Amino acid sequence: MTIPASFIQELIARADIVEIVGRYVQLKKAGANFMGLCPFHGEKSPSFSVSPTKQFYHCFGCGAHGNAIGFLMEHGGMGFVEAVHDLAGQYGMQVPEDNASPEERARAAGQRQKQATLTEVLARAGDAYRKHLRQSKGAIDYLKGRGVSGEIARHFGIGYAPAGWRTLASVFPDYDDPLLTESGLVIAAEADDSGEGRRYDRFRDRVMFPIRNVKGECIGFGGRVLGDEKPKYLNSPETPVFSKGRELYGLFEARAAFRERGYALVTEGYMDVVALAQLGFPNAVATLGTACTPEHVQKLFRFTDSVVFSFDGDAAGRRAARKALDGALPYATDVRNIKFLFLPAEHDPDSFIREFGADAFARFVNEATPLSRFMIEAAREGCDLGTAEGRAHMASNARPLWTALPEGALKRQLLGEIAALVQLSGQELGDLWAPTTSKAPPPVPAAASDGDWSAWAGRGEWVEDAPRSFPDRRRFKSSRPPSPPRPPPGGRKLPTSRPDVAARLILSNMAEWEGLSHELHAMLCDLPGDHGPLFAWLDSQLHEHGVQPWAALREGLRDQPFEALALRVMTGPEGGPLVSAEGEGAADAAHELRNVLGYMLDDLLKAQQSEAIGAVGSDPLALERYKALEIRRLELRRRLRPGT
């Protein structure tokens, strides 16, 4: 479904961002704005500003920025459509569903009602399990024996399911209600000879761990036996609200800790998560009795740019890590950090920290194996690199792993490393793996007018005496012999503004949007004119439909207010995109995009510095914000210089 841009604008105008943010952040009036501690990174002095007049938030420390919908997406982990529905519901607004048939609307409404009802049923069961825990000495002794405090047990909502077969009958008077089986709380056995089926509680005599979605709603349970009975762990079955291949235990509780610690730690079980929180690592989550999936990885990267997978050091742990590698490769962009931690065979995270201390575990995490190294280790396993056959075998193993990586600097570097190990040049290995897509890079113009910035972005060397309109009064010099610039076919001008360049590159390869930071998303969506709404629409399209080619986006753009802008930046002489998203052209385009966004971000930070200077007389924190912004600009400009 496509939500009309006019409705989004009306929703933002009606919403009070101070009220929305104030539910999660303690805000204090500071001049025309409100200030508080940023919920997206750890800080001791407030740098998080909320503007009631502009209806946006901005952190001068980490760069987090957006409107009320963006805040719900970032802080609540919601998708775009989900955040719009959530915000609209708070203000009694009905989200229009213009593209849906009456049957589809009725089906969607019924599904939402069913999900809400099931989470209510599960929440009632969770309350009952927590009451039973207070009355169960055996369960309390078990948790104490594992070092779990009452505070941590309350934080995770841990409870206890008594040993009886129909304990939930005292919680739900209508024990035959189909919702109890649909939620996974009750098992309905097949009918016996008398034609009657037996119903009984799924969870009996187990410590109960509620599984919550990113909004904090109970969507299922995990139960652990107190002794050594089998199965040791029992999860809720697949239901309309719970899928173990997409959910992570502890994600709701760990979101803020991801920002404070700087990474997410993925472990193998409920007790690992609870024990780590008890021992000072509240940023841990766990898969739910299944291998780590791409959906798990994608969900984690909605909250952090750094993930560490923790596994036992035995063969089973290596196999689990290998599956996690497969799930992580498609999301290993140049701005993300993925590592693999292998504990000694005799330890889990709990026992390791208790024996060696939290500092030792933190160092162990810091020294974990980077994805690049683990990928190469996985590819060369069982291959004798002393023989041509062994090297060929490694190349064959490495090809699907390398292909799964998104385009970028990491992928190019790994091609060179793999090529060196198999005794080929990078060009030879690239030709071997993709002989039909190898192509020469597009020609680089040797000179350009002041306005043709896009022709220079990301190529050549820095030279002095640049035209004044070029960034930092520098321009690029091609390694080719000087030649006069040639106009594009048909006399059509190339896009000249940086927002035009960014729009062209992202519309040509929508997957690039997913690899950008939250700060860059906010910067692009807040651009003036039609550019901002175009990027906001692209973001919603990605959340609703996934990555789409230009042809599909072109159809979705019809009758949108920014359709003309998109066509202007995208339509070439023959009606197709100006750039290709395949082969080496994609890498060139990605590099060009990083450069143009870097300069746009530098301009934004500069404007924020001007605001801070203007507020020095009235805001005691303004000078501190200015200094923090200057540090960020210096680091950004260092990254933009070629060769650094």
C-alpha positions in Angstrom: 0.0 0.0 0.0 1.1 3.6 -0.7 0.4 6.2 1.9 -0.3 9.6 0.3 2.4 12.1 1.0 -0.4 14.6 1.8 -1.5 12.4 4.7 2.1 12.1 6.0 2.4 15.9 6.0 -0.9 16.3 7.8 0.2 13.7 10.4 3.5 15.4 11.1 1.7 18.8 11.4 -0.7 17.4 13.9 1.8 15.4 16.0 3.6 17.0 18.8 7.2 15.8 18.6 8.0 17.1 22.1 5.2 14.9 23.5 6.3 11.8 21.4 10.0 12.1 22.3 9.2 13.1 25.9 7.8 9.7 26.6 11.2 8.2 26.3 13.6 11.1 26.9 13.6 13.5 29.9 13.5 16.9 28.2 14.1 20.4 29.7 13.3 23.7 28.1 16.4 25.4 26.6 15.5 28.6 24.8 13.1 27.9 22.0 13.9 24.2 22.1 14.0 21.3 24.5 17.2 19.4 25.4 17.9 16.0 26.9 20.3 13.0 26.9 20.4 11.4 23.5 18.6 8.0 23.4 20.7 6.9 20.5 24.2 7.0 22.1 25.6 7.2 25.6 26.4 10.7 26.8 26.7 12.5 30.1 25.8 16.1 29.0 22.7 16.7 26.9 23.2 17.3 23.2 19.8 16.0 22.0 17.6 18.9 20.8 13.9 18.8 20.0 12.4 21.7 18.2 8.6 22.3 18.7 8.4 24.9 15.9 10.3 22.8 13.3 8.9 19.5 14.6 12.2 17.7 14.4 14.9 16.3 16.7 18.7 16.5 16.3 21.6 15.2 18.3 24.8 17.3 18.0 26.8 14.4 19.3 25.9 11.4 17.1 24.0 13.2 14.3 20.7 11.4 14.8 18.0 13.6 13.2 14.4 13.3 12.1 10.7 13.9 12.7 8.1 12.1 14.8 7.8 9.2 12.4 11.6 8.9 12.2 11.9 8.8 16.0 9.4 6.0 16.2 11.3 4.1 13.5 14.7 4.6 15.1 13.8 4.3 18.8 11.0 1.8 18.4 12.5 -0.2 15.6 9.4 0.1 13.5 9.1 0.1 9.8 7.9 3.1 8.0 4.3 1.9 7.5 4.1 0.6 11.1 5.4 3.9 12.5 2.8 5.9 10.5 0.0 3.6 11.7 1.3 3.9 15.3 1.5 7.7 15.2 -1.8 8.1 13.4 -3.5 5.9 16.0 -2.2 8.1 18.8 -3.9 11.1 17.2 -7.1 9.3 16.2 -6.3 9.5 12.4 -7.2 6.8 9.9 -4.4 6.0 7.5 -5.8 6.0 4.0 -5.5 2.9 1.9 -6.3 4.2 -1.5 -4.7 1.3 -3.4 -6.4 -1.5 -1.5 -9.6 -3.2 -2.5 -12.4 -3.5 0.1 -11.5 -7.2 0.6 -7.9 -6.3 1.1 -8.7 -3.6 3.6 -11.0 -6.0 5.5 -8.4 -8.7 5.5 -5.7 -6.3 6.7 -7.9 -5.0 9.5 -8.8 -8.5 10.6 -5.1 -9.5 10.7 -4.3 -6.4 12.8 -7.1 -7.2 15.2 -6.1 -10.9 15.5 -2.5 -9.9 16.2 -3.6 -7.4 18.9 -5.8 -10.0 20.5 -3.1 -12.7 20.5 -0.6 -10.3 22.2 -3.2 -9.5 24.8 -3.7 -13.2 25.5 0.0 -13.8 25.7 0.4 -10.8 28.0 -2.2 -12.2 30.4 -0.4 -15.5 30.5 2.9 -13.7 31.2 1.4 -11.9 34.2 0.2 -15.3 35.5 3.6 -16.9 35.1 5.2 -14.0 37.0 2.8 -14.5 39.9 3.5 -18.2 40.0 7.3 -17.5 40.1 6.8 -15.6 43.4 5.2 -18.7 44.9 7.7 -21.3 43.5 10.7 -21.8 45.7 12.3 -24.3 43.2 12.2 -21.8 40.3 13.5 -19.0 42.5 16.4 -21.2 43.8 17.2 -22.2 40.2 17.5 -18.5 39.1 19.5 -17.6 42.2 21.8 -20.5 41.5 22.4 -19.1 38.0 23.2 -15.7 39.6 20.0 -13.9 38.4 18.9 -11.1 40.7 15.3 -10.2 41.3 15.9 -6.9 39.5 17.1 -8.6 36.4 14.2 -11.1 36.6 11.8 -8.3 36.7 13.6 -6.5 33.8 13.1 -9.5 31.5 9.7 -10.4 32.9 10.8 -13.9 33.9 8.1 -16.2 35.3 7.3 -19.8 36.0 4.8 -22.3 34.6 3.7 -24.8 37.2 3.8 -28.5 36.7 0.0 -28.9 36.3 -1.5 -29.9 33.0 -4.2 -27.2 32.9 -2.8 -24.4 35.1 -3.9 -21.8 32.5 -7.6 -22.8 33.1 -7.5 -20.6 36.2 -6.3 -17.7 34.1 -8.6 -18.2 31.1 -12.1 -19.4 32.2 -12.9 -20.4 28.6 -10.1 -22.9 28.3 -11.6 -24.1 25.0 -11.1 -20.7 23.4 -9.3 -21.3 20.0 -7.1 -18.2 20.8 -5.3 -20.3 23.4 -4.2 -22.8 20.8 -3.5 -20.2 18.1 -1.2 -18.3 20.5 0.7 -21.5 21.3 -0.2 -21.6 25.0 -2.4 -24.7 24.8 -2.0 -27.9 22.8 -5.1 -29.6 21.4 -4.5 -33.3 21.0 -6.2 -35.4 18.4 -9.7 -36.8 19.2 -9.7 -40.2 20.9 -12.2 -43.0 20.3 -14.9 -41.1 22.1 -14.6 -38.2 19.7 -13.2 -35.9 22.3 -9.8 -34.2 22.1 -7.7 -33.5 25.1 -6.4 -30.0 25.7 -3.4 -29.2 28.0 -0.8 -26.4 28.7 2.2 -26.4 26.4 4.5 -25.1 29.1 4.7 -27.1 32.4 7.3 -26.9 35.2 9.5 -24.5 33.4 11.1 -21.1 34.0 9.4 -18.8 31.5 11.1 -16.2 29.4 8.7 -13.8 27.6 9.7 -13.0 24.0 8.9 -9.4 23.1 8.8 -7.7 19.8 10.5 -4.3 19.3 7.4 -2.5 20.6 7.6 -4.5 23.9 4.5 -6.7 23.2 4.7 -10.3 24.3 4.6 -12.5 21.2 5.7 -15.8 22.6 7.6 -17.6 25.3 10.7 -19.7 25.8 10.6 -22.2 28.7 13.6 -23.9 30.4 13.3 -27.0 32.6 14.6 -26.8 36.2 16.5 -30.1 35.9 18.0 -32.1 33.1 14.7 -33.2 31.3 14.4 -33.0 27.6 13.9 -30.8 25.7 15.8 -28.4 27.9 14.4 -25.4 26.1 10.9 -25.2 24.6 9.7 -22.3 22.4 6.3 -21.1 21.4 5.3 -22.5 18.0 5.0 -20.3 14.9 1.9 -18.1 15.2 0.5 -15.0 13.4 2.6 -12.9 15.8 5.7 -15.0 16.3 8.3 -16.4 13.9 11.5 -17.6 15.4 13.4 -17.0 12.2 12.7 -13.3 12.5 12.7 -12.6 16.2 15.5 -12.2 18.7 15.2 -12.7 22.4 16.1 -9.6 24.5 16.0 -7.2 21.5 13.4 -4.9 23.2 15.4 -4.8 26.4 18.8 -4.3 24.7 18.1 -1.5 22.2 19.3 1.4 24.3 22.4 -0.6 25.4 23.4 -1.1 21.7 23.9 2.6 21.5 25.7 2.9 24.8 28.0 -0.1 24.2 28.4 0.6 20.5 27.5 -3.0 19.4 25.1 -5.8 19.6 26.3 -9.2 21.0 24.4 -12.2 19.6 24.5 -15.3 21.8 22.9 -18.7 21.7 20.4 -18.9 24.6 18.0 -17.1 26.9 20.2 -17.6 30.0 23.2 -16.2 28.1 21.3 -12.9 27.6 20.0 -12.7 31.1 23.4 -13.6 32.7 25.3 -11.1 30.5 22.8 -8.4 31.5 23.5 -9.3 35.2 27.2 -9.1 34.6 27.3 -5.8 32.9 26.6 -6.6 29.2 23.0 -5.5 28.7 23.6 -5.3 24.9 23.1 -9.1 24.3 20.4 -10.8 22.3 19.9 -14.5 21.4 18.4 -16.4 18.5 15.5 -18.6 19.4 16.7 -22.1 19.0 17.5 -21.6 15.3 20.4 -20.6 13.1 21.0 -16.9 12.6 19.0 -15.8 9.6 19.4 -12.8 7.2 16.2 -11.5 8.8 17.9 -11.5 12.2 20.8 -9.6 10.8 18.7 -7.1 9.0 16.7 -6.4 12.2 19.8 -5.8 14.2 21.2 -3.3 11.7 18.1 -1.2 12.3 19.5 -0.4 15.7 23.3 -0.5 15.4 26.1 -0.6 12.8 28.2 -3.1 14.8 27.3 -6.8 15.5 29.4 -9.4 17.3 28.3 -13.0 17.1 29.4 -15.2 20.0 29.7 -18.9 19.7 31.3 -21.9 21.5 34.7 -22.8 20.1 33.8 -26.4 19.4 32.8 -27.9 16.0 29.1 -27.1 16.6 29.9 -23.5 17.3 31.9 -23.2 14.1 29.0 -24.6 12.1 26.6 -22.1 13.7 29.1 -19.3 13.0 29.3 -20.4 9.4 25.5 -20.1 9.0 25.6 -16.7 10.7 28.3 -15.7 8.1 25.9 -16.6 5.3 23.2 -14.5 6.8 25.5 -11.5 7.5 27.3 -11.2 4.2 24.6 -9.4 2.2 24.5 -6.7 4.9 28.3 -6.2 5.3 28.5 -2.7 3.9 31.5 -0.4 4.3 29.8 1.4 7.2 29.0 -1.7 9.2 31.2 -3.8 11.5 30.6 -7.6 11.9 32.8 -9.9 14.1 32.8 -13.5 15.3 33.7 -14.3 18.8 34.7 -17.9 19.6 34.9 -18.7 23.3 37.1 -21.5 24.7 35.3 -24.9 24.5 34.8 -25.1 28.2 33.1 -21.7 28.6 29.9 -19.9 27.8 29.8 -16.1 28.2 28.5 -16.4 31.8 31.2 -18.8 33.0 34.0 -16.9 31.1 33.1 -13.6 32.8 32.8 -15.2 36.3 36.2 -16.7 35.9 38.1 -14.0 34.1 36.1 -10.8 34.8 34.1 -8.4 32.7 37.2 -6.5 31.5 38.7 -9.6 30.1 35.5 -10.5 28.3 35.3 -6.9 26.8 38.9 -7.3 25.5 37.9 -10.7 24.1 35.0 -9.1 22.3 37.2 -6.3 21.0 39.7 -8.8 19.6 37.0 -11.0 17.9 37.5 -12.2 14.3 36.4 -9.7 11.7 34.0 -10.9 9.1 36.6 -10.5 6.3 39.1 -12.9 8.1 36.4 -15.4 9.0 35.1 -15.4 5.5 38.6 -16.2 4.1 39.1 -18.9 6.8 35.8 -20.5 5.8 36.8 -20.4 2.1 40.2 -22.0 2.6 39.1 -24.7 5.1 40.2 -28.1 3.8 42.1 -26.6 0.9 45.9 -27.3 0.4 47.1 -23.9 -0.9 50.5 -25.5 -1.7 48.9 -27.1 -4.7 47.1 -25.7 -7.8 44.1 -28.0 -7.1 43.8 -26.7 -3.5 44.0 -23.0 -4.6 41.3 -23.7 -7.3 39.2 -25.3 -4.6 39.5 -22.3 -2.4 38.6 -20.0 -5.2 35.5 -22.1 -5.8 34.6 -21.9 -2.1 35.1 -18.2 -1.9 33.1 -17.2 -5.0 29.6 -17.5 -3.5 30.7 -15.8 -0.3 32.3 -12.9 -2.1 29.4 -12.5 -4.5 27.0 -12.2 -1.6 28.8 -9.1 -0.3 27.3 -5.7 -1.3 29.4 -3.5 -3.6 31.9 -1.3 -1.9 35.5 -1.0 -0.7 35.3 -4.1 1.5 34.3 -6.3 -1.5 37.1 -4.9 -3.6 39.7 -5.4 -1.0 38.7 -9.0 -0.4 38.9 -9.8 -4.1 42.5 -8.7 -3.9 43.2 -10.8 -0.8 41.6 -13.9 -2.2 43.4 -13.4 -5.5 46.7 -13.3 -3.7 46.0 -16.5 -1.8 45.1 -18.4 -5.0 48.0 -16.9 -6.9 46.0 -14.9 -9.4 45.8 -11.1 -10.0 42.7 -9.3 -8.9 41.8 -8.7 -12.5 42.2 -12.4 -13.4 40.1 -13.6 -10.5 37.4 -11.0 -11.3 37.4 -12.1 -15.0 37.1 -15.7 -13.9 34.2 -15.1 -11.6 32.3 -12.6 -13.8 33.7 -12.9 -17.3 30.6 -11.4 -19.0 30.2 -8.4 -16.7 33.8 -7.1 -16.7 33.8 -3.7 -18.3 36.0 -0.7 -18.5 35.2 2.2 -16.1 33.3 5.1 -17.7 35.5 7.8 -19.1 36.3 10.7 -16.7 36.1 14.2 -18.1 39.4 16.1 -17.7 37.8 19.4 -17.0 34.4 20.8 -16.0 32.6 24.0 -15.5 32.0 25.3 -12.0 28.5 23.8 -12.0 29.4 20.3 -13.3 30.3 19.0 -9.8 29.0 15.5 -10.5 31.5 15.0 -13.3 34.4 15.3 -10.7 32.9 13.6 -7.6 35.0 10.7 -6.5 37.6 10.7 -9.2 41.1 12.1 -9.8 43.5 14.0 -7.4 43.3 17.1 -5.4 44.8 20.2 -7.1 44.9 23.8 -6.0 43.4 27.0 -7.6 40.0 25.4 -8.0 36.9 27.3 -9.1 35.2 28.9 -6.1 32.1 26.8 -6.3 34.0 23.5 -5.8 34.0 22.1 -2.3 36.7 23.6 -0.1 38.1 25.5 -3.2 39.6 22.3 -4.6 38.9 20.4 -7.7 39.7 17.1 -9.2 42.3 16.4 -11.9 42.0 13.5 -14.3 45.0 11.3 -15.0 44.0 11.4 -18.7 45.6 14.1 -21.0 43.6 17.3 -21.0 40.8 17.5 -23.4 37.8 19.9 -23.8 34.6 18.7 -22.1 32.0 17.2 -24.4 28.3 17.8 -23.8 26.1 14.7 -23.4 24.2 13.4 -26.4 21.2 15.5 -27.4 22.5 18.6 -25.7 20.9 17.6 -22.4 22.7 18.8 -19.3 23.9 16.4 -16.6 22.5 17.0 -13.1 24.4 19.8 -11.5 23.4 20.0 -7.9 24.5 17.6 -5.2 20.9 16.5 -4.3 20.4 15.8 -8.0 23.5 13.6 -8.1 22.4 11.7 -4.9 18.9 11.2 -6.3 20.2 9.8 -9.6 22.6 7.4 -8.0 20.1 6.0 -5.5 17.2 5.8 -8.0 19.6 3.8 -10.2 20.6 1.4 -7.4 18.0 1.5 -4.6 20.1 -0.9 -2.5 22.5 1.9 -1.8 19.9 3.5 0.4 19.9 0.6 2.8 23.7 0.9 3.4 23.5 4.6 4.4 23.6 5.7 8.0 20.5 7.0 9.8 22.0 10.5 9.8 22.3 10.5 6.0 18.8 9.2 5.7 17.5 12.1 7.8 19.6 14.7 5.9 18.3 13.6 2.5 14.7 13.3 3.7 14.8 16.8 5.1 16.1 18.5 1.9 14.0 21.4 0.7 11.8 21.4 -2.3 10.9 18.1 -4.0 14.2 16.4 -3.1 13.2 15.7 0.6 9.8 14.2 -0.2 11.4 12.1 -3.0 13.9 10.5 -0.6 11.2 10.1 2.1 9.1 8.3 -0.5 12.1 6.1 -1.5 12.5 5.1 2.2 8.9 4.1 2.4 9.1 2.1 -0.8 12.1 0.2 0.6 10.2 -0.6 3.9 7.0 -1.6 2.0 8.4 -3.4 -1.0 12.1 -4.0 -0.6 14.7 -3.0 -3.2 13.1 -2.2 -6.6 14.7 -1.5 -10.0 14.2 1.8 -11.7 11.4 0.4 -13.9 9.3 -0.5 -10.9 10.1 2.8 -9.1 9.1 4.7 -12.3 5.6 3.2 -12.1 5.2 4.0 -8.4 6.2 7.7 -9.1 3.3 8.4 -11.4 1.2 11.3 -10.1 3.6 12.0 -7.3 4.5 15.7 -6.8 8.2 14.9 -7.3 7.7 12.8 -10.4 9.1 15.5 -12.6 12.3 15.8 -10.5 12.9 12.0 -10.6 12.4 11.9 -14.4 14.7 14.9 -14.9 17.6 13.3 -13.0 17.0 9.8 -14.4 15.9 10.0 -18.0 18.8 9.8 -20.6 18.7 10.3 -24.3 17.0 6.9 -24.8 14.7 7.0 -21.8 16.8 4.9 -19.5 18.9 5.6 -16.4 22.0 7.7 -16.8 24.2 5.2 -14.9 24.4 1.4 -14.8 24.1 -0.5 -11.5 26.0 -3.5 -12.7 29.7 -4.6 -12.6 32.4 -2.0 -12.1 30.0 0.8 -12.8 28.2 0.1 -9.6 31.4 0.4 -7.6 32.2 3.8 -9.3 28.6 5.0 -8.6 28.9 3.9 -4.9 32.1 5.8 -4.6 30.6 8.9 -6.2 27.6 8.6 -3.9 29.8 8.5 -0.8 31.6 11.6 -1.9 28.6 13.7 -2.7 26.9 12.7 0.5 30.0 13.6 2.4 30.1 17.1 1.1 26.4 17.5 1.7 26.8 16.4 5.3 29.7 18.8 5.7 27.5 21.7 4.5 24.8 20.6 7.0 27.3 20.5 9.9 28.6 23.9 8.9 25.0 25.3 9.0 24.5 23.7 12.4 27.7 25.4 13.6 26.3 28.8 12.5 23.2 28.1 14.5 25.3 27.2 17.6 27.4 30.4 17.3 24.2 32.4 17.0 22.9 30.9 20.2 26.1 31.4 22.3 24.6 34.3 24.2 21.4 32.5 25.2 22.4 28.9 25.4 25.2 27.8 27.7 25.7 24.5 25.8 26.0 26.2 22.4 29.8 26.5 22.4 30.1 22.8 23.4 27.9 21.9 20.5 30.0 24.0 18.1 33.2 22.3 19.2 31.7 18.8 18.8 30.5 19.8 15.3 34.0 21.1 14.4 35.5 17.7 15.4 33.1 15.9 13.3 33.7 18.2 10.3 37.5 17.7 10.6 37.1 13.9 10.6 34.7 14.1 7.7 37.0 16.2 5.6 39.9 13.8 6.3 37.8 10.9 5.0 36.9 12.9 1.9 40.5 13.5 0.9 41.7 10.8 -1.6 44.4 8.5 -0.1 43.4 9.0 3.5 
